[in-house]
């Protein structure tokens, strides 16, 4: 009989240009006999690594590493005050190096922007990358309704109404209600996660993909979109990215939060591609 995977939570110190930059909580799930390279998962905005609990549970043959990005979950704030996209990319690089130096990466939403930036800078850390609906705002019309919606959500969060902000960022963008109720672990740091997203991660609006670097990396990239995201800004974002990379997206079940809401089906599709 196969032994149950071992679960360990460990702190990881990340060093920046001027000393300690962040202290990350890293969750390792190690099966008794792991297949392939480590699989690192990167969560998006307003959540933490608990977003991937269901997905990781359905990948029992892979060693998986999920971490709370700086300012989220159980990880520290930016110890050096650096909340930039490049700092986030350094965090991911540190996680991959600590896991062995090269990995498959699955990244969702804003986490996919972090992964794309690291791929541009250090492709040797990747074997393959799955990018699930990365928000490429620079490709949107400045009058796109999503920008007004984000402004409303920020005002709600400034009044400490995280539930209102969450509603605005889900219902108005057709993410919809969670298929599975939120777990206690998901709710534990929700207020902090959302505050970090809306106040510290505005770099998302300025990110422009370096298409030459991504294509020239030699790393296969799978671009994914949820079936229910078809009429949302997530689809408009991905269209822009697909045009730049000359790629076709793979349609996954559910909407923007498909990896959380449909973990079995999404895990199966991802594992098939990673083989």
Residue pairs with C-beta under 8 A, 6 or more apart in sequence:
2 31
2 32
2 33
3 31
3 32
5 29
5 30
5 31
5 32
5 60
6 28
6 29
6 30
7 27
7 28
7 29
8 27
8 28
8 30
9 25
9 26
9 27
9 28
9 74
10 25
10 26
10 28
11 23
11 24
11 25
11 26
12 23
12 24
12 25
12 26
12 67
12 94
12 95
12 98
13 20
13 22
13 23
13 24
14 20
14 21
14 22
14 23
14 24
14 70
14 90
14 91
14 94
15 21
16 80
16 82
16 87
16 90
18 80
19 79
19 80
20 79
20 80
21 70
21 78
21 79
21 80
21 82
21 87
21 90
21 91
22 70
22 75
22 76
22 77
22 78
22 79
22 87
22 91
23 75
23 76
23 79
24 67
24 68
24 69
24 70
24 75
24 76
24 91
24 94
24 95
25 49
25 67
25 68
25 73
25 74
25 75
26 65
26 66
26 67
26 95
26 98
27 49
27 65
27 66
27 67
28 63
28 64
28 65
29 56
29 63
29 64
29 65
29 66
30 63
31 60
31 61
31 62
31 63
33 61
34 61
34 62
34 63
35 61
35 62
36 62
36 104
36 274
37 100
37 102
37 103
37 104
37 127
38 62
38 63
38 64
38 65
38 96
38 99
38 100
38 103
38 104
39 59
39 62
39 63
39 64
39 65
39 103
39 104
39 105
39 106
39 274
40 64
40 65
40 66
40 67
40 92
40 95
40 96
40 99
40 103
40 104
40 105
40 106
41 49
41 52
41 55
41 56
41 64
41 65
41 66
41 105
41 106
41 107
41 108
42 67
42 69
42 92
42 105
42 106
42 107
42 108
42 111
42 112
42 114
42 115
43 49
43 51
43 52
43 66
43 68
43 69
43 72
43 108
43 109
43 111
44 51
44 108
44 109
44 110
44 111
44 112
45 109
45 110
45 193
45 197
45 201
45 204
46 166
46 169
46 190
46 193
46 194
46 197
47 72
47 186
47 190
47 193
48 68
48 69
48 72
48 73
48 74
48 75
48 186
48 189
48 193
49 66
49 67
49 68
49 73
50 73
50 183
50 185
50 186
50 188
51 108
51 186
51 257
51 259
51 260
52 64
52 66
52 259
52 260
53 183
53 185
53 186
54 180
54 260
54 263
54 264
55 106
55 259
55 260
55 263
55 266
55 267
56 64
56 66
57 263
58 263
58 264
58 267
58 268
59 267
59 271
62 271
63 99
65 95
65 99
65 103
67 75
67 91
67 95
68 74
68 75
69 75
69 88
69 91
69 111
69 114
70 76
70 77
70 78
70 83
70 87
70 88
70 91
70 196
71 77
71 78
71 83
71 192
71 193
71 196
71 200
72 189
72 192
72 193
72 196
73 189
73 192
73 193
74 189
78 87
78 200
83 200
83 201
83 203
84 203
85 113
85 114
85 117
85 203
85 204
85 207
86 117
88 114
88 117
89 114
89 117
89 118
89 121
91 114
92 105
92 114
92 115
92 118
93 118
93 122
93 125
96 102
96 103
96 105
96 125
96 126
97 125
101 125
102 124
102 125
102 126
102 127
103 125
103 126
103 127
104 126
104 127
104 128
104 129
104 130
104 274
105 115
105 126
105 128
105 129
105 130
106 129
106 130
106 132
106 259
106 270
107 114
107 115
107 116
107 129
107 130
107 131
107 132
107 134
108 132
108 133
108 259
109 132
109 133
109 134
109 135
109 256
110 134
110 135
110 197
110 201
110 204
112 131
112 132
112 133
112 134
113 134
113 135
113 136
113 204
113 207
115 129
115 131
116 129
116 131
116 134
116 207
116 209
116 214
117 207
118 125
118 126
119 126
119 129
119 213
119 214
119 217
119 219
119 221
120 209
120 210
120 213
120 214
120 217
121 213
123 213
123 217
123 218
123 219
126 217
126 219
127 219
128 219
128 220
128 221
128 222
128 273
128 274
129 219
129 220
129 221
129 222
130 221
130 222
130 224
130 270
130 273
130 274
131 221
131 222
131 223
131 224
131 241
132 224
132 225
132 252
132 258
132 259
133 224
133 225
133 226
133 229
133 234
133 237
133 238
133 256
134 237
134 238
134 241
135 204
135 233
135 234
135 237
136 207
136 208
136 209
136 237
136 238
136 240
136 241
137 146
137 204
137 205
137 207
137 237
138 205
138 206
138 207
138 208
138 240
139 236
139 237
139 239
139 240
139 241
140 146
140 147
140 233
140 236
140 237
140 240
144 233
144 236
145 233
146 173
146 233
149 168
149 169
149 172
149 173
150 169
150 198
152 168
153 164
153 165
153 168
153 169
153 198
154 165
154 198
156 164
156 165
156 168
157 164
157 165
157 194
157 195
157 198
157 199
160 191
162 190
162 191
162 194
162 195
165 194
165 198
166 190
166 194
169 175
170 176
170 177
173 232
173 233
173 234
173 256
174 228
174 229
174 231
174 232
174 255
174 256
175 232
175 255
175 256
175 257
176 228
176 255
178 257
178 260
178 261
179 254
179 261
179 262
180 260
180 261
209 241
209 244
209 245
211 244
211 245
214 221
214 245
215 245
215 246
221 245
221 247
222 250
222 270
222 273
223 238
223 241
223 242
223 245
223 247
223 248
223 249
223 250
224 249
224 250
224 251
224 252
224 258
225 234
225 235
225 238
225 249
225 250
225 251
225 252
226 234
226 251
226 252
226 253
226 254
226 255
226 256
226 257
226 258
227 251
227 252
227 253
227 254
227 255
228 254
228 255
228 256
229 235
229 255
229 256
232 255
232 256
234 255
234 256
238 249
241 247
242 248
242 249
250 269
250 273
252 258
252 259
252 262
252 265
252 266
252 269
253 262
253 265
253 266
254 261
254 262
254 266
255 261
258 266
259 266
